[in-house]
Amino acid sequence: MREDVQDPRPDRTTAALPPPRSPTLLRTLPGDLGASLVVFLIAVPLSLGIAVASGAPLVAGIVAAAVGGIVAASLGGSAVQVSGPAAGLALIVAELVAAYGWRVTCLITALAGLLQLALGLFRVARSALAVSPAVVHGMLAGIGITIALAQLHVVLGGEPQSSAVANLLELPRQIRDNHTPAVAAGLLTIAVLLVWSRLPGLGRLRPRGVPAPLVAVAAVTLVTWAGNWPVERVDLPDSFTELWQGPLLPEVDQVHGVAFAVVTVALVASVESLLCAIAVDRLHDGRRVRLDRELAGQGAANLASGLLGGLPVAGVIVRSTANVRAGGRTPLSAVLHGVWIVLFVTLFSDVVALIPVAALAGLLVAIGVQMVNLAHLRDLRRRHEAGVYAATLVGVVLLGLVEGVLVGFALAVLVALRRLTGVTVRTEQRPGRWHVVVQGSLTFLGVPRVAQVLRTVPAGTHVDLDLHVDFMDHAAFESIHAWRVDHERGGGSVDIDEVHENWYERNSSGTAPAAKTAPAGLARWWAPWALRLDSGHSPTASGLLLAGAREYHASTTERMRTLMSRLAQGQRPHSLFIACADSRVVPNLITASGPGDLFTVRNVGNLVPPHGAHPPDDSVASAIEYAVAVLGVRSVVVCGHSHCGAMRAVLDGLPPHRRDTVELGALGRWLRHAAPGPAPLGGAGDGLPPAEAVRRLSQDNVVQQLHNLLGYPVVRDRRDRGLLELVGMYFDLETATVHVLDETTGRFVAVDAGVLPAPHPGEQSSAGQPAPE
C-alpha cells in the first residue's frame, strides 16, 4: 500500500527472466482487462485520500488518477507502470496550496509538466537517476511521517497543525479530548487495513486478493451509512463546470516562488516516476522501459492534469505492482483503469459521496507509516548510507521538504567526496629501513593523515615510500616533498616508488594531469588473450608473446624498475612452490605473490620423484636442494588442481602411445611417481563421476608428493629442526578458489578470504599496528 519508489537496482531474479517479447493484443487483453479493474479499485480510495492530504479539492485526486492512467500510459515508455496522484508529492502540494491557493497550484502542475516534456525531449532522463537512493527513500519516509502525523489529527476529530513538530506536540491533547463517531470511523479503517493483509487463505478463497484499501474504505462506509453516523463525507461537484478549477496566473510578487515550485514539482515527480519505472521492470518480462519517453509521458500527464484542475502525477509503486501481479502486460491496463475511474465517478458519484472523510484520513495514516520502509533502511545500512537516509528524514520532518532534501543531498555529496578522496596509509618497520605505503586519492583532505604518519618516521632512517595513488593535488605534493627534503637534510634517505602514475614526478616538473587517470594497459591483464582480443583478430602464438611484452613495457616496466633493481642483487624467496605445468594454473596469481616471493618448479602432475628413484630425476631434486639448502626457503608447497590431465591419465591407464603415433614413453614413466589411482574409469572403479574421481586423486597425489619430499635428507633435517614447513594446496578451477591441507583432519579446506598474514618477527608498524586508515 506504500506509494513510494523501491530500490531500482536489479536483483538476482532478473537473470532468470526470458528475453523480452512483443505481446499480441489477443493474448494480453484478458490479463490487461482484469488488471485494470484491480488497479481501479485500489486507485479510487487512494486518490481521494491523497487529495485530502494535499489540501486540494477531492475531485482533483480523481482527475489526476484518470489523467495519469490514460495520458501517461498512452504516451509513456513503460509497459506496466501506473501513474496518478502520489503520496510523495502530497506534502509539496499542501505547501503550495497554503502559499498560493489551489488554482495557482494547478498552473504550477501544468508548467512542471512542460518542463518534464522538455527534459524528456532533450533525453536527460537518466540524469535524474544520479540522486542518491538514500536521499529519495529518506525524503519519502519523511513525507510519510509528516502525512501520518497530520492525518492522525483528522482521524482523532481535530485539525492538522502547521508543522510536523506542532502535530506531534498537539497529539496528546487530541487523544485525550476527542471521542466522536469520526474518530471511530478513522480507527476502524486503520484496524481493517492492519488485519486484512494478515488474513490466512480459506481453501481456494484468498481474502488478500481483494485490495486492502478498498475493503477498509468500503467496510467503514457501509458501517457509518447503516448506523447513520454523523460524520463528514466526500463532497463531489455536481457538474463539470463546477468541477473545473483551472490554472490562474500568480501575483507579480509570487513569480519567483512559483518558478522555484515548478522546478521542485518537476524534479521530484520525475525522480519518483523514473525510479518506480525501473523497479517495476524487475517484475515482468515484457518490453523494458524507455526512460526519456516515460519522462515525456509524465510531463504530458502533468500538463493535462494541471489544465483540468488535477493533482500532480507521478509513477506509483503500489498500483504498478498490483497491475503486474494481476496480469497487466501492456499500457492498455493502465489506460483502462483511468477509463473505469471516469465512468465510476460519472455514474456512481452518489456512492463516492457516502465515503467518510475520516476513513480517507485513516487510509493516509497507514500509507504514511508504511512509507518508512525498514527494508530500505537495512539495505542502506549495509552500504553505509543510513546516515544520509536519517538526515534527509529528520530534515523533511523538522525543516520542510526542500530543506530536508538539500540537507540529505549535501550529506550524500560529502560522503561520496570522502569515499572518492579517501587515502590509506600503512607503515612497516624493518631492520634498517621503513616502508610506507600510501593508497587512494591524495588530495588536500588526506594531507593531515599522511603528514601525521610521516612525522612518526625517525630521523636518519632509510624510507621506501610507495605512492599507489590515482590522483595527487598540489597541496599533497608540497606536503610530501617538504617532508622528503627535511628528512634527507636530517641524514635519512627517501626512495619514492610510484605504483600507478608518476604523480610526484609530474608535480615536480609541473605537468601533472588535472584529473584522475585510469591505469595504463589492459584492465583484465590477468585474463587469457582469447578474452582480451577483438573477435576475428587471431595473431600467431609468437605474436601474442610479443604483444604481451609490449603491454608489459607500456604499463608495468616503469613501476617495477626500482623493485627489480633491488632484486637483481639476489633472491630470497620465502617458498618453494611445486605446481602442475597446466596452463590454467598460475602460482603467482592464485597466491598474490610478486617477483622474488616464490621459487617455482612446474612439471606434469606437480610430482616429486622419491629420493633415490631409478632412473634418478636430477631436475626436481636439484631444485629442492637449491631452494632449501642454498636459498633457505621457509616452506615447500605442493599444489594440485581440479580437472588435471595428468591425474586423468593415471585413472584411465596411460597407454604406451596414442593413435596419432606420438610416443608417450617418457610421460608414462614420469606418471609412475603419481599417487596410485583406483581401477580405470572404464571399468568398475569406485563408481564415481569422472570429475569427482580426478578431484580425489589430485588431492591424494598432493599428500603423496608431500610424503616423497620427506625422503630428501635436506628437507627432513630442516623440517625436524622447525626451520621448514610442508604445505599441501589444491586449486579448484571451476570456483577459482584455493584450498589448503588441514594436517589434523587430512582434508582440504577453502582458505578464508578474511585471513591476512601477520608481519614477520621484527616487523611492525609505526605504532605497533597498521596506521589508521
Residue pairs with C-beta under 8 A, 6 or more apart in sequence:
1 193
1 212
1 213
1 318
1 366
1 367
1 370
2 87
2 144
2 317
2 318
2 367
2 370
2 371
2 373
3 46
3 50
3 86
3 87
3 88
3 316
3 317
3 318
3 367
3 371
4 86
4 87
4 88
4 137
4 140
4 144
4 272
4 317
4 371
4 373
5 88
5 136
5 137
5 140
5 271
5 272
5 275
5 276
5 279
5 315
5 317
6 275
6 276
6 279
6 317
6 376
7 133
7 137
7 279
7 376
7 379
8 129
8 133
8 275
8 278
8 279
10 282
11 282
13 282
14 282
17 285
18 285
19 285
20 285
20 286
20 287
20 288
21 285
21 286
22 287
23 286
23 329
23 330
25 330
25 332
28 329
28 330
28 332
29 332
30 327
31 326
31 327
31 328
31 329
31 333
32 327
32 328
32 329
32 330
32 332
32 333
32 336
33 333
33 336
34 326
34 327
35 322
35 323
35 324
35 326
35 327
35 328
35 333
35 337
36 323
36 328
36 332
36 333
36 334
36 335
36 336
36 337
36 339
36 340
37 337
37 340
38 211
38 322
38 323
38 326
39 69
39 82
39 319
39 322
39 323
39 326
39 328
39 333
39 334
39 337
40 336
40 337
40 340
40 341
40 344
41 210
41 211
41 214
42 211
42 213
42 214
42 318
42 319
42 322
43 65
43 69
43 82
43 84
43 319
43 337
43 341
44 62
44 65
44 214
44 341
44 344
44 352
45 213
45 214
45 216
45 217
45 355
45 360
45 363
46 84
46 85
46 213
46 318
46 319
46 363
46 367
47 61
47 62
47 64
47 65
47 84
47 85
47 341
48 58
48 61
48 62
48 234
48 352
48 355
48 360
49 61
49 360
49 361
49 363
49 364
49 367
50 61
50 85
50 86
50 87
50 90
50 311
50 364
51 57
51 58
51 59
51 60
51 61
51 62
51 85
51 311
52 58
52 151
52 154
52 357
52 360
52 361
52 364
53 87
53 90
53 91
53 94
53 147
53 150
53 151
53 364
54 60
54 61
54 85
54 89
54 90
54 93
54 94
54 97
54 311
55 93
55 94
55 97
55 98
56 93
56 97
56 102
56 105
56 311
57 102
57 245
57 309
58 234
58 235
58 236
59 236
59 237
59 243
59 309
59 345
60 85
60 102
60 309
60 310
60 311
61 85
61 310
61 311
62 236
62 310
62 341
62 345
63 243
63 305
63 308
63 309
63 310
63 311
64 84
64 85
64 305
64 310
64 311
64 312
64 313
65 84
65 85
65 338
65 341
66 310
66 338
66 339
66 341
66 342
67 301
67 304
67 305
67 308
67 310
67 313
67 338
68 82
68 83
68 84
68 85
68 301
68 305
68 313
68 314
68 338
69 82
69 83
69 84
69 334
69 335
69 336
69 337
69 338
69 339
69 341
70 335
70 338
70 339
71 297
71 300
71 301
71 304
71 305
72 81
72 83
72 297
72 298
72 300
72 301
72 313
72 315
72 334
73 81
73 82
73 83
73 297
73 331
73 332
73 334
73 335
73 338
74 297
74 331
74 335
75 293
75 296
75 297
75 300
75 301
76 83
76 293
76 294
76 296
76 297
76 298
76 301
76 331
77 277
77 289
77 290
77 291
77 292
77 293
77 294
77 295
77 296
77 297
78 277
78 280
78 281
78 289
78 290
78 294
78 315
78 331
79 284
79 286
79 287
79 289
79 329
79 330
79 331
80 280
80 283
80 284
80 286
80 320
80 323
80 324
80 328
80 329
80 330
80 331
80 333
80 334
81 273
81 276
81 277
81 280
81 289
81 294
81 315
81 320
81 323
81 334
82 315
82 316
82 319
82 320
82 322
82 323
82 333
82 334
82 337
83 273
83 298
83 301
83 313
83 314
83 315
83 316
83 334
84 313
84 314
84 316
84 319
85 310
85 311
85 312
85 313
86 269
86 272
86 312
86 313
86 314
86 315
86 316
87 143
87 144
87 147
87 364
87 367
87 368
87 371
88 139
88 140
88 143
88 268
88 272
88 314
88 371
89 265
89 268
89 269
89 272
89 311
89 312
89 314
90 143
90 147
91 143
91 146
91 147
91 396
91 401
92 261
92 264
92 265
92 268
92 312
92 401
93 105
93 311
93 312
95 400
95 401
96 104
96 105
96 108
96 261
96 265
97 105
99 257
100 108
100 250
100 254
100 257
100 258
100 261
101 248
102 245
103 245
103 246
103 247
103 248
104 247
104 248
104 249
104 250
104 254
104 258
106 245
106 246
106 247
106 248
106 306
106 307
106 309
106 310
107 247
107 248
107 249
107 250
107 258
107 306
108 258
108 261
108 262
108 265
108 306
109 265
109 302
109 305
109 306
109 310
109 311
109 312
110 247
110 302
110 303
110 305
110 306
110 307
111 258
111 262
111 306
112 262
112 263
112 265
112 266
112 269
112 299
112 302
112 306
112 312
113 266
113 298
113 299
113 300
113 301
113 302
113 303
113 304
113 305
113 306
114 299
114 303
115 262
115 263
115 266
115 299
116 266
116 269
116 270
116 295
116 296
116 298
116 299
116 302
117 296
117 299
117 300
117 303
118 299
119 125
119 128
119 266
119 270
119 295
119 299
120 292
120 293
120 294
120 295
120 296
120 297
120 298
120 299
121 292
121 296
123 292
124 292
125 270
125 274
125 291
125 292
125 294
125 295
126 291
128 267
128 270
128 271
128 274
128 295
129 271
129 274
129 275
129 278
131 271
131 409
132 385
132 388
132 408
132 409
132 412
133 275
133 376
133 380
133 385
134 380
134 385
134 386
134 388
134 389
134 392
134 408
134 412
135 388
135 389
135 392
135 405
135 408
135 409
135 412
136 271
136 272
136 275
137 373
137 376
137 377
137 380
137 389
138 388
138 389
138 390
138 391
138 392
138 393
138 396
138 404
138 408
139 268
139 392
139 393
139 396
139 401
139 404
139 405
139 408
140 272
140 371
140 373
141 371
141 372
141 373
141 389
141 392
141 393
141 396
142 392
142 393
142 394
142 395
142 396
142 397
142 401
142 404
143 368
143 371
143 396
143 401
144 367
144 368
144 369
144 370
144 371
144 372
145 164
145 368
145 369
145 371
145 372
145 393
145 396
145 397
146 164
146 167
146 368
146 396
146 397
147 364
147 365
147 367
147 368
147 371
148 364
148 365
148 367
148 368
148 369
149 164
149 167
149 168
149 171
149 368
150 160
150 161
150 164
150 167
151 160
151 361
151 362
151 364
151 365
151 368
152 167
152 171
152 174
152 361
152 365
153 159
153 160
153 161
153 167
153 170
153 171
153 174
154 160
154 186
154 357
154 358
154 361
155 182
155 183
155 186
155 187
155 190
155 358
155 361
155 362
155 365
156 174
156 175
156 178
156 183
156 186
157 174
157 178
157 179
157 180
157 182
157 183
157 358
158 170
158 174
158 178
160 167
161 167
161 169
161 170
164 397
164 398
165 397
165 398
181 224
181 229
181 230
181 231
182 231
182 232
182 356
182 357
182 358
183 358
184 229
185 220
185 223
185 224
185 229
185 231
185 356
185 358
185 359
185 362
186 358
186 359
186 361
186 362
186 365
187 362
188 219
188 220
188 223
188 359
188 362
189 216
189 217
189 220
189 358
189 359
189 361
189 362
189 363
189 366
190 216
190 362
190 365
190 366
192 212
192 215
192 216
192 219
192 220
193 212
193 213
193 216
193 362
193 363
193 366
194 366
196 207
196 208
196 210
196 212
196 215
196 216
197 208
197 212
199 207
199 208
201 207
201 208
211 322
213 363
216 359
216 362
216 363
217 355
217 359
217 360
217 363
220 356
220 358
220 359
220 362
221 354
221 355
221 356
221 359
223 229
224 231
224 354
224 356
224 359
225 354
229 356
231 356
231 357
231 358
232 356
232 357
232 358
233 353
233 354
233 355
233 356
233 357
234 352
234 353
234 354
234 355
234 356
234 357
234 360
235 353
236 345
236 349
236 352
236 353
237 243
243 309
244 308
244 309
245 309
246 307
246 308
246 309
247 306
247 307
250 257
250 258
264 401
264 402
265 302
265 312
266 299
266 302
268 314
269 298
269 302
269 312
269 313
269 314
270 295
270 298
272 314
272 315
273 294
273 295
273 298
273 314
273 315
274 291
274 294
274 295
274 315
276 314
276 315
276 316
276 317
276 320
277 289
277 291
277 294
277 315
278 289
278 291
279 317
280 289
280 315
280 317
280 320
280 321
280 324
281 288
281 289
283 321
283 324
283 325
284 324
284 329
286 329
286 330
294 315
298 313
298 314
298 315
301 313
302 312
302 313
304 310
305 311
305 312
305 313
306 312
319 337
323 333
323 334
323 337
326 333
327 333
328 334
344 352
345 352
372 393
376 389
377 386
377 389
380 386
380 388
380 389
384 415
385 412
385 415
387 411
387 415
388 408
388 411
388 412
388 415
389 408
391 407
391 408
391 411
392 404
392 405
392 407
392 408
392 409
392 411
393 404
394 404
395 403
395 404
395 405
395 406
395 407
395 408
396 403
396 404
396 405
397 404
398 404
399 407
417 445
418 445
420 441
421 440
421 441
421 443
421 445
421 446
422 440
422 441
422 446
422 773
423 438
423 439
423 440
423 441
423 442
423 443
423 445
423 446
423 449
423 450
423 469
424 437
424 438
424 439
424 440
424 773
425 436
425 437
425 438
425 439
425 449
425 450
425 453
425 771
425 773
426 436
426 437
426 439
426 765
426 770
426 771
427 434
427 435
427 436
427 437
427 453
427 456
427 457
427 765
427 766
427 770
427 771
428 434
428 435
428 759
428 763
428 764
428 765
429 435
429 763
429 764
429 765
429 766
430 762
430 763
431 762
432 461
432 462
433 461
433 462
433 463
433 464
434 457
434 458
434 461
434 462
434 463
434 464
434 766
435 463
435 464
435 466
436 453
436 454
436 457
436 463
436 464
436 465
436 466
437 466
437 468
438 450
438 465
438 466
438 467
438 468
438 469
439 468
439 469
440 446
440 468
440 469
440 470
441 469
441 470
441 471
441 516
442 450
442 467
442 469
442 471
442 472
442 473
442 476
442 503
443 471
443 472
443 473
443 475
443 476
444 473
444 475
444 476
446 476
447 475
447 476
447 479
449 772
450 476
450 479
450 480
451 479
451 483
453 766
453 771
454 480
454 483
455 483
456 766
456 767
457 463
457 487
457 492
457 766
459 487
459 490
459 491
459 492
460 490
460 491
460 492
461 492
462 492
462 493
462 494
462 495
463 487
463 492
463 493
463 494
463 495
464 495
464 497
465 480
465 484
465 494
465 495
465 496
465 497
466 497
466 499
467 480
467 496
467 497
467 498
467 499
467 500
467 503
467 504
468 499
468 500
469 500
469 501
469 503
470 500
470 501
470 516
470 517
470 518
471 503
471 515
471 516
471 517
472 503
472 504
472 507
472 512
474 507
474 512
477 503
477 504
477 507
477 508
477 512
480 504
481 504
481 507
481 508
484 494
484 496
487 493
487 494
488 494
495 562
496 504
497 559
497 562
497 563
498 504
498 505
498 559
499 559
500 519
500 559
501 513
501 517
502 558
503 512
506 512
506 513
519 555
520 554
520 555
521 551
521 554
521 555
521 556
522 532
522 551
522 555
524 531
524 532
525 551
525 555
526 586
526 589
529 544
529 547
529 548
533 539
539 547
560 595
563 594
563 595
564 595
567 595
567 596
571 596
571 599
571 631
572 596
572 631
572 632
573 596
573 597
573 598
573 599
573 627
573 631
573 633
574 597
574 598
574 633
574 634
574 635
575 597
575 598
575 599
575 633
575 634
575 635
575 636
575 637
575 727
576 598
576 599
576 600
576 601
576 623
576 624
576 627
576 628
576 633
576 635
576 636
576 637
577 587
577 591
577 598
577 599
577 600
577 601
577 637
577 639
578 600
578 601
578 602
578 603
578 606
578 608
578 620
578 636
578 637
578 638
578 639
578 705
579 585
579 587
579 600
579 601
579 602
579 606
579 639
580 602
580 603
580 604
580 605
580 606
580 639
580 640
580 641
580 644
580 646
581 602
581 603
581 604
582 641
582 644
582 645
584 641
584 733
585 639
585 641
585 731
587 593
587 598
587 600
587 602
587 639
588 594
588 597
588 598
588 600
590 731
590 738
591 597
591 598
591 738
599 623
599 626
599 627
599 631
599 633
601 620
601 623
601 624
603 619
603 620
603 670
604 646
604 667
604 670
604 671
605 644
605 646
605 647
605 650
605 670
605 671
605 673
605 674
605 701
606 638
606 639
606 640
606 701
606 702
606 705
607 620
607 670
607 671
607 673
607 674
607 701
607 705
608 620
608 624
608 638
608 673
608 705
608 708
608 709
609 616
609 617
609 620
609 621
609 673
609 708
610 673
610 708
610 711
611 621
611 708
611 711
611 712
611 713
612 711
613 673
621 712
624 636
624 709
624 712
624 714
624 715
625 712
625 714
627 633
627 636
628 636
628 712
628 714
628 715
628 718
628 724
629 714
633 724
634 723
634 724
634 725
635 724
635 725
635 726
635 727
636 709
636 715
636 724
636 725
636 726
636 727
637 727
637 728
637 729
638 702
638 705
638 706
638 709
638 726
638 727
638 728
638 729
639 702
639 729
639 730
639 731
640 647
640 698
640 699
640 701
640 702
640 729
640 730
640 731
641 698
641 730
641 731
641 732
641 733
642 691
642 694
642 695
642 698
642 730
642 731
642 732
642 733
642 734
643 691
643 694
643 733
643 734
644 694
644 698
646 671
646 674
647 674
647 677
647 694
647 697
647 698
647 701
648 690
648 694
649 667
649 671
650 671
650 674
650 675
650 676
650 677
650 697
651 677
651 678
651 680
651 681
651 685
651 690
651 693
651 694
651 697
652 680
652 681
652 682
653 680
654 664
654 667
654 668
654 671
655 664
656 663
656 664
656 665
656 668
657 663
657 664
657 665
658 664
673 708
674 701
674 704
675 697
675 700
675 701
675 703
675 704
675 705
677 693
677 697
678 685
678 686
678 693
678 697
679 685
679 686
681 690
681 693
685 693
686 693
688 696
698 730
699 728
699 730
699 741
699 748
702 728
702 729
702 730
702 741
703 728
703 741
703 746
706 726
706 728
706 741
709 715
709 726
710 716
710 719
710 726
715 724
715 726
718 724
719 725
719 726
727 740
727 741
728 740
728 741
728 748
729 738
729 739
729 740
729 741
730 738
730 739
730 740
730 741
730 748
731 737
731 738
731 739
732 738
732 739
737 750
737 751
738 750
738 751
739 748
739 749
739 750
739 751
740 748
740 749
740 751
741 747
741 748
742 748
742 749
759 765
765 771
